[in-house]
Structures are given as C-alpha cells and as structure tokens.
Amino acid sequence: MVHRVLAWAPGTQDVLPPFSTWLGDIARGDLGESTRYRIGAGVGELLSTAAVESLILVGLALVFSMAGAALLAWLWQARGLPRLGTASRGLTYLVSASPAFLLAYWAQIGVNVSVARAIEAGYMERPEWFPVPSEVGFFRYALAAGVLAVGSGMLMEAARSLSAEVERVLKADFVLFARAGGERLMPHVVPSLVGPVASLTLNRLTALFGGAVVVEVIFNVPGVGRLTWDAALLRDPHLLLGATLAWALVYGVGRLLAEVVSDLADPRRRAAGGAA
C-alpha cells in the first residue's frame, strides 16, 4: 500500500520497498537510508541526532507550560484575588488561543524589532543570537519553547485541567473535614494531586511533541519535527516513514505511562480495574 500511495513521487519507485519488506527491516532495527535529504545517511542516525534537539525544546516547553499552569491554577483558586484571577483567565485564553505558528511570528518580530531599536539607541551590544532565529545561543530554544508551551491552546488547556483538579480535591470530604478541624491542608491536598498532575504532564508531553513540527520549522531548530517537514518536502520516503514511526512511538509510550501513573497514584482506579 505504501508503495502505491507514494508511487506518484518522482524517483520513489526504485527506492521505496514494499510495506512488508519495510516492516521486516524495522523488526531487525534497520530504518533504511535517506534517499534525498542526505543521500546514503542512515535514518536511525538522523533521527537520533534530531531527537536530542527535540527533547531540549519539548523539555523546556513542558517546564514552562506546567509552571505557568500551576501559577494560573493558584490564581484562579485563590479566594482573596478574584479580580486578578478573572483578568489572568481572560488574558490566558486570549493569548493561548492564538495558533502556535502565528504566535511564533509575533514573537520573532517583537524580539527582533525591540532588540534592533535597543542596539541603535546604544542600550545594548548586538547579541550573538540576534536576529531570531539564529543557529547559535540558547535564547532561540527558550523563545521557541515559550511559544510551544503557550500557543494553540497548550497553556489554556493545562491551566484549566490543573485548576479543575485542584478544585475537585479542595471540595473533597476529607479536605473539608481537615479544614473544619483546623488542620493544615497541604498534607491532604498534595498527595491527591500527584496522580492527576503526573497524568496531565505526560499528556502535555505528547501534545507538545505534536506541536513541535511547526515551531521547529519557524525557529529553524534541527529536531525531529523539522526533519519530518523536510522529509515530506523532499519526498524522502524512508526518512518520512521513520520519523512518523518515531512520533507514533512517543505518543503511544506517553499515553501508556500516563495510564500507569494514574493507576498507581489513584487506588480507586486500581480497585475499579480489579473489579472489572
């Protein structure tokens, strides 16, 4: 089937094996060789090098996303800050609703224009990473990770889910009894949030990997997302199949870990599973 689907691509008829042969090679750990992106280079080697870049980007984005979601969840649940909670909620929805690619272009333009004016005014010297995107410096990764953590609803969904979990725990009977007895709430609340937060984090991780394709292309980050994009544009079938397999494995492992962590942290899920 793969051979037929990609038969329209010029030059792929001679280099793309039947699907059964490709699956057999995968079972032996052979992802094949690139036919256009870097002729003769092993797909596994290309993916392993790009995976390091993607892990840095996604790891930073995950930290930014969960830290921002925790802060927003606290603001939204704080009883003494109703106006600040409402304002932060509206601002979060407005900014996070922007598509990641649009937010990335706005971030690039804003940073480049601001830094250029600061250099012209003599407030700073030209940084090595200027203009964005540059291939040097850590700033590019931080800016790309920030866009990935916020755009396309990432921050909004993380904050809303975390806030809902906090609200659910705070309304639980054992927390209400502890509050009525004058006990500290943190020892009761935190353990109950471990499972939901771990599951939410792993779910965010898989979503961030999906959004990394667009962000890596815009910020010129040589990760798996950029590699997938280039493989599609160059019609490199082996590399595109290998990259797609890598994304599928990341998503599958992430979802499996989320379920395992939720079962381990929540005795009610284990009991329901055992009863079933």
C-alpha atoms as an extended CHARMM CRD file, in Angstrom:
* protein
*
       276  EXT
         1         1  MET       CA              0.0000000000        0.0000000000        0.0000000000  PROA      1               0.0000000000
         2         2  VAL       CA              2.7650000000        2.4450000000        0.8730000000  PROA      2               0.0000000000
         3         3  HSD       CA              4.4150000000        1.6780000000       -2.4650000000  PROA      3               0.0000000000
         4         4  ARG       CA              1.2000000000        2.5380000000       -4.2990000000  PROA      4               0.0000000000
         5         5  VAL       CA              0.4770000000        5.6770000000       -2.2850000000  PROA      5               0.0000000000
         6         6  LEU       CA              3.9300000000        7.1480000000       -2.8860000000  PROA      6               0.0000000000
         7         7  ALA       CA              4.2820000000        5.9340000000       -6.4670000000  PROA      7               0.0000000000
         8         8  TRP       CA              3.4220000000        9.4150000000       -7.7410000000  PROA      8               0.0000000000
         9         9  ALA       CA              6.6200000000       10.8510000000       -6.2450000000  PROA      9               0.0000000000
        10        10  PRO       CA              9.3080000000       11.0090000000       -8.9560000000  PROA      10              0.0000000000
        11        11  GLY       CA             12.1350000000        8.6090000000       -8.2720000000  PROA      11              0.0000000000
        12        12  THR       CA             10.4680000000        6.7670000000       -5.3820000000  PROA      12              0.0000000000
        13        13  GLN       CA              9.5110000000        3.7120000000       -7.3960000000  PROA      13              0.0000000000
        14        14  ASP       CA             13.0600000000        2.3650000000       -7.3070000000  PROA      14              0.0000000000
        15        15  VAL       CA             13.9580000000        3.2240000000       -3.7230000000  PROA      15              0.0000000000
        16        16  LEU       CA             10.7670000000        2.5030000000       -1.7490000000  PROA      16              0.0000000000
        17        17  PRO       CA             10.4340000000       -1.1870000000       -0.7710000000  PROA      17              0.0000000000
        18        18  PRO       CA              7.1050000000       -2.9590000000       -0.3290000000  PROA      18              0.0000000000
        19        19  PHE       CA              5.4680000000       -2.3420000000        3.0160000000  PROA      19              0.0000000000
        20        20  SER       CA              6.0770000000       -5.9180000000        4.1950000000  PROA      20              0.0000000000
        21        21  THR       CA              9.7890000000       -5.5920000000        3.4450000000  PROA      21              0.0000000000
        22        22  TRP       CA              9.9440000000       -2.2940000000        5.3340000000  PROA      22              0.0000000000
        23        23  LEU       CA              8.2410000000       -3.8660000000        8.3630000000  PROA      23              0.0000000000
        24        24  GLY       CA             10.7400000000       -6.7030000000        8.2730000000  PROA      24              0.0000000000
        25        25  ASP       CA             13.6170000000       -4.2440000000        8.2380000000  PROA      25              0.0000000000
        26        26  ILE       CA             12.0650000000       -2.3670000000       11.1660000000  PROA      26              0.0000000000
        27        27  ALA       CA             11.8380000000       -5.6130000000       13.1490000000  PROA      27              0.0000000000
        28        28  ARG       CA             15.6030000000       -6.0390000000       12.6450000000  PROA      28              0.0000000000
        29        29  GLY       CA             16.2650000000       -2.4600000000       13.7670000000  PROA      29              0.0000000000
        30        30  ASP       CA             17.0160000000       -1.1870000000       10.2590000000  PROA      30              0.0000000000
        31        31  LEU       CA             15.1860000000        2.0490000000        9.3940000000  PROA      31              0.0000000000
        32        32  GLY       CA             16.7860000000        2.2780000000        5.9780000000  PROA      32              0.0000000000
        33        33  GLU       CA             18.7280000000        5.1200000000        4.3950000000  PROA      33              0.0000000000
        34        34  SER       CA             17.8080000000        8.6140000000        3.3140000000  PROA      34              0.0000000000
        35        35  THR       CA             17.3590000000        8.9420000000       -0.4440000000  PROA      35              0.0000000000
        36        36  ARG       CA             17.0600000000       12.7200000000       -0.7720000000  PROA      36              0.0000000000
        37        37  TYR       CA             17.5410000000       14.6030000000        2.4920000000  PROA      37              0.0000000000
        38        38  ARG       CA             21.0910000000       13.2670000000        2.9790000000  PROA      38              0.0000000000
        39        39  ILE       CA             21.7080000000       10.5370000000        0.4420000000  PROA      39              0.0000000000
        40        40  GLY       CA             23.0910000000        7.3600000000        1.9730000000  PROA      40              0.0000000000
        41        41  ALA       CA             22.7720000000        8.5020000000        5.6000000000  PROA      41              0.0000000000
        42        42  GLY       CA             21.0810000000        6.0770000000        7.9710000000  PROA      42              0.0000000000
        43        43  VAL       CA             17.5710000000        7.1170000000        9.0430000000  PROA      43              0.0000000000
        44        44  GLY       CA             18.2210000000        5.9100000000       12.5930000000  PROA      44              0.0000000000
        45        45  GLU       CA             21.3170000000        8.1010000000       12.8750000000  PROA      45              0.0000000000
        46        46  LEU       CA             19.4840000000       11.1420000000       11.5400000000  PROA      46              0.0000000000
        47        47  LEU       CA             16.5850000000       10.6000000000       13.9430000000  PROA      47              0.0000000000
        48        48  SER       CA             18.8110000000       10.0760000000       16.9770000000  PROA      48              0.0000000000
        49        49  THR       CA             20.6760000000       13.3310000000       16.3210000000  PROA      49              0.0000000000
        50        50  ALA       CA             17.4520000000       15.2730000000       15.7620000000  PROA      50              0.0000000000
        51        51  ALA       CA             15.8080000000       13.7010000000       18.8210000000  PROA      51              0.0000000000
        52        52  VAL       CA             18.2870000000       15.4610000000       21.1220000000  PROA      52              0.0000000000
        53        53  GLU       CA             17.2110000000       18.8450000000       19.7530000000  PROA      53              0.0000000000
        54        54  SER       CA             13.5280000000       17.9880000000       20.0870000000  PROA      54              0.0000000000
        55        55  LEU       CA             13.9750000000       16.7240000000       23.6490000000  PROA      55              0.0000000000
        56        56  ILE       CA             15.6280000000       20.0030000000       24.6720000000  PROA      56              0.0000000000
        57        57  LEU       CA             12.8440000000       22.0360000000       23.0940000000  PROA      57              0.0000000000
        58        58  VAL       CA              9.9630000000       19.9160000000       24.3840000000  PROA      58              0.0000000000
        59        59  GLY       CA             11.5350000000       19.5860000000       27.8440000000  PROA      59              0.0000000000
        60        60  LEU       CA             11.7760000000       23.3570000000       28.1990000000  PROA      60              0.0000000000
        61        61  ALA       CA              8.2400000000       23.7950000000       26.8540000000  PROA      61              0.0000000000
        62        62  LEU       CA              6.9260000000       21.2470000000       29.3530000000  PROA      62              0.0000000000
        63        63  VAL       CA              8.5720000000       23.0790000000       32.2590000000  PROA      63              0.0000000000
        64        64  PHE       CA              7.1970000000       26.4350000000       31.0520000000  PROA      64              0.0000000000
        65        65  SER       CA              3.7150000000       25.0180000000       30.4550000000  PROA      65              0.0000000000
        66        66  MET       CA              3.3310000000       23.2360000000       33.7980000000  PROA      66              0.0000000000
        67        67  ALA       CA              4.9060000000       26.0760000000       35.8070000000  PROA      67              0.0000000000
        68        68  GLY       CA              2.5780000000       28.5780000000       34.1510000000  PROA      68              0.0000000000
        69        69  ALA       CA             -0.4090000000       26.2720000000       34.6330000000  PROA      69              0.0000000000
        70        70  ALA       CA              0.4060000000       25.8520000000       38.3480000000  PROA      70              0.0000000000
        71        71  LEU       CA              0.6480000000       29.6120000000       38.8400000000  PROA      71              0.0000000000
        72        72  LEU       CA             -2.6020000000       30.2390000000       36.9790000000  PROA      72              0.0000000000
        73        73  ALA       CA             -4.4140000000       27.4570000000       38.8300000000  PROA      73              0.0000000000
        74        74  TRP       CA             -3.3540000000       29.0310000000       42.1210000000  PROA      74              0.0000000000
        75        75  LEU       CA             -4.5730000000       32.4670000000       40.9810000000  PROA      75              0.0000000000
        76        76  TRP       CA             -7.9050000000       31.0750000000       39.8080000000  PROA      76              0.0000000000
        77        77  GLN       CA             -8.4820000000       29.2280000000       43.0910000000  PROA      77              0.0000000000
        78        78  ALA       CA             -7.2400000000       31.9790000000       45.4300000000  PROA      78              0.0000000000
        79        79  ARG       CA            -10.1410000000       33.3610000000       47.4120000000  PROA      79              0.0000000000
        80        80  GLY       CA             -8.6080000000       36.7470000000       48.1230000000  PROA      80              0.0000000000
        81        81  LEU       CA             -7.7170000000       37.5900000000       44.4900000000  PROA      81              0.0000000000
        82        82  PRO       CA            -10.9470000000       37.3510000000       42.4740000000  PROA      82              0.0000000000
        83        83  ARG       CA            -10.2110000000       40.2430000000       40.1030000000  PROA      83              0.0000000000
        84        84  LEU       CA             -6.6620000000       39.1200000000       39.4130000000  PROA      84              0.0000000000
        85        85  GLY       CA             -7.9160000000       35.5820000000       38.7840000000  PROA      85              0.0000000000
        86        86  THR       CA            -10.5550000000       36.7790000000       36.3240000000  PROA      86              0.0000000000
        87        87  ALA       CA             -8.1010000000       39.0380000000       34.4830000000  PROA      87              0.0000000000
        88        88  SER       CA             -5.4490000000       36.3260000000       34.2420000000  PROA      88              0.0000000000
        89        89  ARG       CA             -8.0110000000       33.8250000000       32.9750000000  PROA      89              0.0000000000
        90        90  GLY       CA             -9.1570000000       36.1560000000       30.1930000000  PROA      90              0.0000000000
        91        91  LEU       CA             -5.5830000000       37.0470000000       29.1940000000  PROA      91              0.0000000000
        92        92  THR       CA             -4.5570000000       33.3870000000       29.1700000000  PROA      92              0.0000000000
        93        93  TYR       CA             -7.4620000000       32.4160000000       26.9310000000  PROA      93              0.0000000000
        94        94  LEU       CA             -6.7460000000       35.3080000000       24.5630000000  PROA      94              0.0000000000
        95        95  VAL       CA             -3.0140000000       34.6410000000       24.1620000000  PROA      95              0.0000000000
        96        96  SER       CA             -3.1420000000       30.8500000000       24.2410000000  PROA      96              0.0000000000
        97        97  ALA       CA             -5.9340000000       30.7300000000       21.6720000000  PROA      97              0.0000000000
        98        98  SER       CA             -3.5030000000       32.0690000000       19.0580000000  PROA      98              0.0000000000
        99        99  PRO       CA             -2.1220000000       29.3780000000       16.7370000000  PROA      99              0.0000000000
       100       100  ALA       CA              1.4670000000       28.4280000000       17.5110000000  PROA      100             0.0000000000
       101       101  PHE       CA              2.7510000000       29.4980000000       14.0970000000  PROA      101             0.0000000000
       102       102  LEU       CA              1.1440000000       32.9350000000       14.4150000000  PROA      102             0.0000000000
       103       103  LEU       CA              2.4390000000       33.3730000000       17.9580000000  PROA      103             0.0000000000
       104       104  ALA       CA              5.9080000000       32.3350000000       16.7610000000  PROA      104             0.0000000000
       105       105  TYR       CA              5.9590000000       35.0110000000       14.0510000000  PROA      105             0.0000000000
       106       106  TRP       CA              4.7300000000       37.6480000000       16.5020000000  PROA      106             0.0000000000
       107       107  ALA       CA              7.4290000000       36.6310000000       18.9880000000  PROA      107             0.0000000000
       108       108  GLN       CA             10.1390000000       36.8100000000       16.3370000000  PROA      108             0.0000000000
       109       109  ILE       CA              9.0460000000       40.2100000000       15.0860000000  PROA      109             0.0000000000
       110       110  GLY       CA              8.6300000000       41.6020000000       18.5950000000  PROA      110             0.0000000000
       111       111  VAL       CA             12.0460000000       40.4110000000       19.7820000000  PROA      111             0.0000000000
       112       112  ASN       CA             13.9070000000       41.4440000000       16.6340000000  PROA      112             0.0000000000
       113       113  VAL       CA             12.3590000000       44.9100000000       16.4800000000  PROA      113             0.0000000000
       114       114  SER       CA             12.8670000000       45.5530000000       20.2020000000  PROA      114             0.0000000000
       115       115  VAL       CA             16.4860000000       44.3890000000       20.1890000000  PROA      115             0.0000000000
       116       116  ALA       CA             17.2760000000       46.3150000000       16.9800000000  PROA      116             0.0000000000
       117       117  ARG       CA             15.9550000000       49.5390000000       18.4890000000  PROA      117             0.0000000000
       118       118  ALA       CA             17.8660000000       48.9190000000       21.7320000000  PROA      118             0.0000000000
       119       119  ILE       CA             21.0900000000       48.3920000000       19.7520000000  PROA      119             0.0000000000
       120       120  GLU       CA             20.5310000000       51.5560000000       17.7040000000  PROA      120             0.0000000000
       121       121  ALA       CA             19.8900000000       53.5690000000       20.8800000000  PROA      121             0.0000000000
       122       122  GLY       CA             23.0960000000       52.2480000000       22.4430000000  PROA      122             0.0000000000
       123       123  TYR       CA             21.3760000000       50.4130000000       25.2910000000  PROA      123             0.0000000000
       124       124  MET       CA             22.9930000000       47.0770000000       24.4330000000  PROA      124             0.0000000000
       125       125  GLU       CA             25.5010000000       45.4510000000       22.1190000000  PROA      125             0.0000000000
       126       126  ARG       CA             24.4480000000       43.0480000000       19.4000000000  PROA      126             0.0000000000
       127       127  PRO       CA             23.8400000000       39.5920000000       20.9750000000  PROA      127             0.0000000000
       128       128  GLU       CA             25.2330000000       36.5370000000       19.2460000000  PROA      128             0.0000000000
       129       129  TRP       CA             21.7480000000       35.1020000000       18.7810000000  PROA      129             0.0000000000
       130       130  PHE       CA             20.3870000000       38.2110000000       17.0310000000  PROA      130             0.0000000000
       131       131  PRO       CA             18.3830000000       38.2220000000       14.8050000000  PROA      131             0.0000000000
       132       132  VAL       CA             16.0000000000       35.3920000000       15.6920000000  PROA      132             0.0000000000
       133       133  PRO       CA             16.0680000000       32.6590000000       14.5290000000  PROA      133             0.0000000000
       134       134  SER       CA             19.8190000000       32.2650000000       14.8080000000  PROA      134             0.0000000000
       135       135  GLU       CA             21.6880000000       28.9750000000       14.8850000000  PROA      135             0.0000000000
       136       136  VAL       CA             23.6890000000       29.9310000000       17.9800000000  PROA      136             0.0000000000
       137       137  GLY       CA             22.7890000000       30.6630000000       21.5670000000  PROA      137             0.0000000000
       138       138  PHE       CA             20.2430000000       29.2640000000       23.9990000000  PROA      138             0.0000000000
       139       139  PHE       CA             17.7900000000       32.1210000000       23.5180000000  PROA      139             0.0000000000
       140       140  ARG       CA             16.3080000000       30.5700000000       20.3870000000  PROA      140             0.0000000000
       141       141  TYR       CA             15.3660000000       27.4040000000       22.3000000000  PROA      141             0.0000000000
       142       142  ALA       CA             13.8800000000       29.3830000000       25.1830000000  PROA      142             0.0000000000
       143       143  LEU       CA             11.7750000000       31.5480000000       22.8520000000  PROA      143             0.0000000000
       144       144  ALA       CA             10.6440000000       28.5590000000       20.7770000000  PROA      144             0.0000000000
       145       145  ALA       CA              9.8080000000       26.6090000000       23.9520000000  PROA      145             0.0000000000
       146       146  GLY       CA              7.7760000000       29.5280000000       25.2860000000  PROA      146             0.0000000000
       147       147  VAL       CA              5.7490000000       29.7070000000       22.0840000000  PROA      147             0.0000000000
       148       148  LEU       CA              5.2370000000       25.9440000000       22.0970000000  PROA      148             0.0000000000
       149       149  ALA       CA              4.1360000000       25.9930000000       25.7480000000  PROA      149             0.0000000000
       150       150  VAL       CA              1.5760000000       28.7660000000       25.2120000000  PROA      150             0.0000000000
       151       151  GLY       CA              0.2870000000       28.6600000000       21.6350000000  PROA      151             0.0000000000
       152       152  SER       CA             -2.5290000000       26.5880000000       20.1240000000  PROA      152             0.0000000000
       153       153  GLY       CA             -4.2800000000       26.3090000000       23.4810000000  PROA      153             0.0000000000
       154       154  MET       CA             -1.4380000000       24.4750000000       25.2480000000  PROA      154             0.0000000000
       155       155  LEU       CA             -1.2530000000       26.7400000000       28.2960000000  PROA      155             0.0000000000
       156       156  MET       CA             -5.0090000000       27.2730000000       28.4090000000  PROA      156             0.0000000000
       157       157  GLU       CA             -5.7620000000       23.5320000000       28.4510000000  PROA      157             0.0000000000
       158       158  ALA       CA             -3.0510000000       22.7680000000       31.0140000000  PROA      158             0.0000000000
       159       159  ALA       CA             -4.1690000000       25.5430000000       33.3470000000  PROA      159             0.0000000000
       160       160  ARG       CA             -7.8410000000       24.6830000000       33.0200000000  PROA      160             0.0000000000
       161       161  SER       CA             -7.2480000000       20.9720000000       33.6590000000  PROA      161             0.0000000000
       162       162  LEU       CA             -4.9790000000       21.6120000000       36.6310000000  PROA      162             0.0000000000
       163       163  SER       CA             -7.3860000000       24.1700000000       38.0940000000  PROA      163             0.0000000000
       164       164  ALA       CA            -10.2510000000       21.6800000000       37.7880000000  PROA      164             0.0000000000
       165       165  GLU       CA             -8.2310000000       19.0150000000       39.6030000000  PROA      165             0.0000000000
       166       166  VAL       CA             -7.3210000000       21.4330000000       42.4030000000  PROA      166             0.0000000000
       167       167  GLU       CA            -10.9560000000       22.4800000000       42.7500000000  PROA      167             0.0000000000
       168       168  ARG       CA            -12.0780000000       18.8310000000       42.8580000000  PROA      168             0.0000000000
       169       169  VAL       CA             -9.6140000000       17.9840000000       45.6200000000  PROA      169             0.0000000000
       170       170  LEU       CA            -10.4350000000       21.0920000000       47.6540000000  PROA      170             0.0000000000
       171       171  LYS       CA            -14.1220000000       20.1450000000       47.6130000000  PROA      171             0.0000000000
       172       172  ALA       CA            -13.4640000000       16.5530000000       48.6920000000  PROA      172             0.0000000000
       173       173  ASP       CA            -14.8960000000       15.4500000000       52.0390000000  PROA      173             0.0000000000
       174       174  PHE       CA            -11.5400000000       14.6740000000       53.6290000000  PROA      174             0.0000000000
       175       175  VAL       CA            -10.2810000000       18.1910000000       52.8260000000  PROA      175             0.0000000000
       176       176  LEU       CA            -13.4440000000       19.7830000000       54.2040000000  PROA      176             0.0000000000
       177       177  PHE       CA            -13.0880000000       17.7710000000       57.4250000000  PROA      177             0.0000000000
       178       178  ALA       CA             -9.4260000000       18.7510000000       57.7220000000  PROA      178             0.0000000000
       179       179  ARG       CA            -10.3200000000       22.4080000000       57.2160000000  PROA      179             0.0000000000
       180       180  ALA       CA            -13.0920000000       22.2260000000       59.8080000000  PROA      180             0.0000000000
       181       181  GLY       CA            -10.6490000000       20.6830000000       62.2800000000  PROA      181             0.0000000000
       182       182  GLY       CA             -8.1070000000       23.4270000000       61.7360000000  PROA      182             0.0000000000
       183       183  GLU       CA             -5.5200000000       21.0670000000       60.2140000000  PROA      183             0.0000000000
       184       184  ARG       CA             -3.0040000000       22.0240000000       57.5510000000  PROA      184             0.0000000000
       185       185  LEU       CA             -4.4270000000       21.3560000000       54.1070000000  PROA      185             0.0000000000
       186       186  MET       CA             -1.2100000000       20.7910000000       52.1790000000  PROA      186             0.0000000000
       187       187  PRO       CA             -0.5130000000       17.2590000000       53.5560000000  PROA      187             0.0000000000
       188       188  HSD       CA             -4.0310000000       16.2800000000       52.4640000000  PROA      188             0.0000000000
       189       189  VAL       CA             -4.1720000000       18.0670000000       49.1130000000  PROA      189             0.0000000000
       190       190  VAL       CA             -0.7190000000       17.4050000000       47.6370000000  PROA      190             0.0000000000
       191       191  PRO       CA             -0.8100000000       13.5550000000       47.6790000000  PROA      191             0.0000000000
       192       192  SER       CA             -4.2050000000       13.6150000000       45.9790000000  PROA      192             0.0000000000
       193       193  LEU       CA             -2.8180000000       15.7650000000       43.1770000000  PROA      193             0.0000000000
       194       194  VAL       CA              0.2250000000       13.5990000000       42.3960000000  PROA      194             0.0000000000
       195       195  GLY       CA             -1.6160000000       11.2270000000       40.0780000000  PROA      195             0.0000000000
       196       196  PRO       CA             -3.6410000000       13.8250000000       38.1410000000  PROA      196             0.0000000000
       197       197  VAL       CA             -0.6400000000       16.1400000000       37.7680000000  PROA      197             0.0000000000
       198       198  ALA       CA              1.6070000000       13.3030000000       36.5570000000  PROA      198             0.0000000000
       199       199  SER       CA             -1.0340000000       12.1840000000       34.0670000000  PROA      199             0.0000000000
       200       200  LEU       CA             -1.5830000000       15.7520000000       32.9000000000  PROA      200             0.0000000000
       201       201  THR       CA              2.1590000000       16.2770000000       32.4840000000  PROA      201             0.0000000000
       202       202  LEU       CA              2.5790000000       13.1680000000       30.3520000000  PROA      202             0.0000000000
       203       203  ASN       CA             -0.4420000000       14.0900000000       28.2440000000  PROA      203             0.0000000000
       204       204  ARG       CA              1.0420000000       17.5650000000       27.7360000000  PROA      204             0.0000000000
       205       205  LEU       CA              4.2910000000       15.9250000000       26.6710000000  PROA      205             0.0000000000
       206       206  THR       CA              2.6640000000       14.0640000000       23.7980000000  PROA      206             0.0000000000
       207       207  ALA       CA              0.7640000000       17.1800000000       22.7310000000  PROA      207             0.0000000000
       208       208  LEU       CA              3.9560000000       19.2520000000       22.7980000000  PROA      208             0.0000000000
       209       209  PHE       CA              5.7390000000       16.7660000000       20.5650000000  PROA      209             0.0000000000
       210       210  GLY       CA              2.9200000000       17.1510000000       18.0470000000  PROA      210             0.0000000000
       211       211  GLY       CA              3.1700000000       20.9440000000       18.0650000000  PROA      211             0.0000000000
       212       212  ALA       CA              6.9540000000       20.8420000000       17.7740000000  PROA      212             0.0000000000
       213       213  VAL       CA              6.7790000000       20.3290000000       13.9990000000  PROA      213             0.0000000000
       214       214  VAL       CA              5.5740000000       23.8630000000       13.2540000000  PROA      214             0.0000000000
       215       215  VAL       CA              7.6770000000       25.5490000000       15.9430000000  PROA      215             0.0000000000
       216       216  GLU       CA             10.8850000000       23.7940000000       14.8740000000  PROA      216             0.0000000000
       217       217  VAL       CA             10.3580000000       24.8510000000       11.2810000000  PROA      217             0.0000000000
       218       218  ILE       CA              9.7320000000       28.5050000000       12.1550000000  PROA      218             0.0000000000
       219       219  PHE       CA             12.6320000000       28.7790000000       14.6150000000  PROA      219             0.0000000000
       220       220  ASN       CA             14.9460000000       26.6170000000       12.4770000000  PROA      220             0.0000000000
       221       221  VAL       CA             15.5090000000       24.0590000000       15.2380000000  PROA      221             0.0000000000
       222       222  PRO       CA             17.0440000000       20.8810000000       13.7090000000  PROA      222             0.0000000000
       223       223  GLY       CA             14.7690000000       18.4830000000       15.5900000000  PROA      223             0.0000000000
       224       224  VAL       CA             12.5410000000       15.5970000000       14.5830000000  PROA      224             0.0000000000
       225       225  GLY       CA              9.7200000000       17.9920000000       13.6790000000  PROA      225             0.0000000000
       226       226  ARG       CA             11.9240000000       19.8940000000       11.2310000000  PROA      226             0.0000000000
       227       227  LEU       CA             13.2520000000       16.5780000000        9.9190000000  PROA      227             0.0000000000
       228       228  THR       CA              9.7060000000       15.3510000000        9.2820000000  PROA      228             0.0000000000
       229       229  TRP       CA              8.8570000000       18.5660000000        7.4350000000  PROA      229             0.0000000000
       230       230  ASP       CA             11.9690000000       18.3830000000        5.2570000000  PROA      230             0.0000000000
       231       231  ALA       CA             11.4100000000       14.7010000000        4.5030000000  PROA      231             0.0000000000
       232       232  ALA       CA              7.8810000000       15.4590000000        3.2890000000  PROA      232             0.0000000000
       233       233  LEU       CA              9.0070000000       18.3920000000        1.1410000000  PROA      233             0.0000000000
       234       234  LEU       CA             11.9000000000       16.4330000000       -0.3880000000  PROA      234             0.0000000000
       235       235  ARG       CA              9.7980000000       13.2870000000       -0.7940000000  PROA      235             0.0000000000
       236       236  ASP       CA             12.2470000000       11.1360000000        1.1180000000  PROA      236             0.0000000000
       237       237  PRO       CA             10.0830000000        8.0490000000        1.8610000000  PROA      237             0.0000000000
       238       238  HSD       CA             12.4170000000        6.1560000000        4.2100000000  PROA      238             0.0000000000
       239       239  LEU       CA             13.0880000000        9.2110000000        6.3460000000  PROA      239             0.0000000000
       240       240  LEU       CA              9.4150000000       10.2180000000        6.4180000000  PROA      240             0.0000000000
       241       241  LEU       CA              8.3230000000        6.7180000000        7.4450000000  PROA      241             0.0000000000
       242       242  GLY       CA             11.0000000000        6.5720000000       10.1370000000  PROA      242             0.0000000000
       243       243  ALA       CA             10.0420000000        9.9830000000       11.5330000000  PROA      243             0.0000000000
       244       244  THR       CA              6.3520000000        9.0460000000       11.5230000000  PROA      244             0.0000000000
       245       245  LEU       CA              7.1670000000        5.8380000000       13.3880000000  PROA      245             0.0000000000
       246       246  ALA       CA              9.1500000000        7.8430000000       15.9530000000  PROA      246             0.0000000000
       247       247  TRP       CA              6.1940000000       10.1970000000       16.5600000000  PROA      247             0.0000000000
       248       248  ALA       CA              3.8240000000        7.2260000000       16.9250000000  PROA      248             0.0000000000
       249       249  LEU       CA              6.1110000000        5.5460000000       19.4740000000  PROA      249             0.0000000000
       250       250  VAL       CA              6.4510000000        8.7500000000       21.5160000000  PROA      250             0.0000000000
       251       251  TYR       CA              2.6850000000        9.2150000000       21.5900000000  PROA      251             0.0000000000
       252       252  GLY       CA              1.9920000000        5.5830000000       22.4630000000  PROA      252             0.0000000000
       253       253  VAL       CA              4.5790000000        5.4120000000       25.2330000000  PROA      253             0.0000000000
       254       254  GLY       CA              3.4120000000        8.7370000000       26.6590000000  PROA      254             0.0000000000
       255       255  ARG       CA             -0.2140000000        7.6350000000       26.8140000000  PROA      255             0.0000000000
       256       256  LEU       CA              0.7500000000        4.2970000000       28.3590000000  PROA      256             0.0000000000
       257       257  LEU       CA              2.8620000000        5.9760000000       31.0450000000  PROA      257             0.0000000000
       258       258  ALA       CA              0.0140000000        8.3760000000       31.8160000000  PROA      258             0.0000000000
       259       259  GLU       CA             -2.3620000000        5.4640000000       32.4140000000  PROA      259             0.0000000000
       260       260  VAL       CA              0.1710000000        3.5760000000       34.5460000000  PROA      260             0.0000000000
       261       261  VAL       CA              0.9280000000        6.6070000000       36.7110000000  PROA      261             0.0000000000
       262       262  SER       CA             -2.7800000000        7.3330000000       37.1720000000  PROA      262             0.0000000000
       263       263  ASP       CA             -3.4570000000        3.7350000000       38.2450000000  PROA      263             0.0000000000
       264       264  LEU       CA             -0.5440000000        3.7190000000       40.6860000000  PROA      264             0.0000000000
       265       265  ALA       CA             -1.4500000000        7.0580000000       42.2310000000  PROA      265             0.0000000000
       266       266  ASP       CA             -5.2300000000        6.5550000000       42.4250000000  PROA      266             0.0000000000
       267       267  PRO       CA             -6.3600000000        3.4620000000       44.4110000000  PROA      267             0.0000000000
       268       268  ARG       CA             -9.9180000000        3.9070000000       43.1310000000  PROA      268             0.0000000000
       269       269  ARG       CA             -8.7870000000        3.2480000000       39.5450000000  PROA      269             0.0000000000
       270       270  ARG       CA             -6.9280000000        0.1240000000       40.6380000000  PROA      270             0.0000000000
       271       271  ALA       CA             -9.9990000000       -1.0890000000       42.5210000000  PROA      271             0.0000000000
       272       272  ALA       CA            -12.2520000000       -0.4560000000       39.5310000000  PROA      272             0.0000000000
       273       273  GLY       CA             -9.8190000000       -2.3100000000       37.2770000000  PROA      273             0.0000000000
       274       274  GLY       CA             -9.6520000000       -5.2190000000       39.6480000000  PROA      274             0.0000000000
       275       275  ALA       CA            -13.4190000000       -5.3680000000       39.9290000000  PROA      275             0.0000000000
       276       276  ALA       CA            -13.7150000000       -5.3530000000       36.1620000000  PROA      276             0.0000000000
